[in-house]
Amino acid sequence: ARGLGADIDVRWTAPPDTDVAAYLVEYAAEHAGFDDWQEFEETSDTQIQRAMPNGTYRFRVAAVDASGNLG
């Protein structure tokens, strides 16, 4: 995703598992070599919109079950 001083819109498809309690969304910025993953947000939704500084970003999403296990 490319941030242009405007909202980043990150969307994903929910997995078929029925025990998903939340999603952990992380990002890495190009200026950090895409190596420094930071927590972006934990959410129960399948979409996040947020303003980000100008730049190029990568995002990854992991499902979290009710016991806190990442999937």
C-alpha positions in Angstrom: 0.0 0.0 0.0 1.2 3.5 -0.7 0.4 6.2 1.8 0.1 9.7 0.3 -0.8 11.6 3.4 -4.2 10.1 3.2 -6.0 7.1 4.5 -4.5 3.6 4.1 -7.3 1.1 3.4 -6.4 -2.4 4.3 -8.9 -5.2 3.6 -8.8 -9.0 3.8 -11.1 -11.9 3.6 -12.2 -13.7 6.8 -11.0 -17.3 7.0 -13.6 -20.0 7.2 -12.7 -20.8 10.8 -15.4 -20.0 13.3 -13.2 -19.4 16.3 -11.6 -16.2 15.1 -11.8 -13.6 17.9 -9.7 -10.8 16.3 -7.1 -10.0 13.7 -3.6 -8.7 14.3 -2.5 -6.4 11.6 1.2 -5.5 11.3 3.1 -3.2 8.8 6.6 -2.6 7.6 7.8 0.5 5.9 10.0 0.7 2.8 12.3 3.3 4.5 13.1 0.6 7.1 13.8 -2.0 4.4 10.5 -3.8 5.0 12.3 -5.7 7.9 10.9 -3.9 11.0 7.4 -5.2 11.5 5.3 -3.0 13.8 1.8 -3.6 15.2 -0.7 -1.6 13.3 -3.9 -2.6 15.0 -5.8 -5.5 16.5 -9.4 -5.5 15.3 -12.4 -7.8 15.0 -13.3 -6.2 11.6 -11.8 -7.2 8.2 -10.9 -3.6 7.2 -8.8 -0.8 8.6 -8.6 2.8 7.5 -6.1 5.1 9.0 -4.0 8.1 8.0 -0.4 7.3 7.5 2.7 9.3 6.6 3.7 9.4 3.0 5.6 6.2 2.0 5.3 2.6 0.9 4.2 -0.1 3.3 3.6 -3.8 3.5 0.9 -5.3 5.7 0.3 -8.8 7.1 -2.7 -10.1 8.9 -2.9 -13.0 11.4 -6.1 -14.4 12.8 -6.3 -14.7 16.6 -8.6 -17.2 18.3 -10.3 -16.8 21.6 -7.3 -18.4 23.5 -5.0 -15.8 21.9 -3.3 -18.2 19.5 -2.2 -16.8 16.1 -3.4 -18.6 13.0 
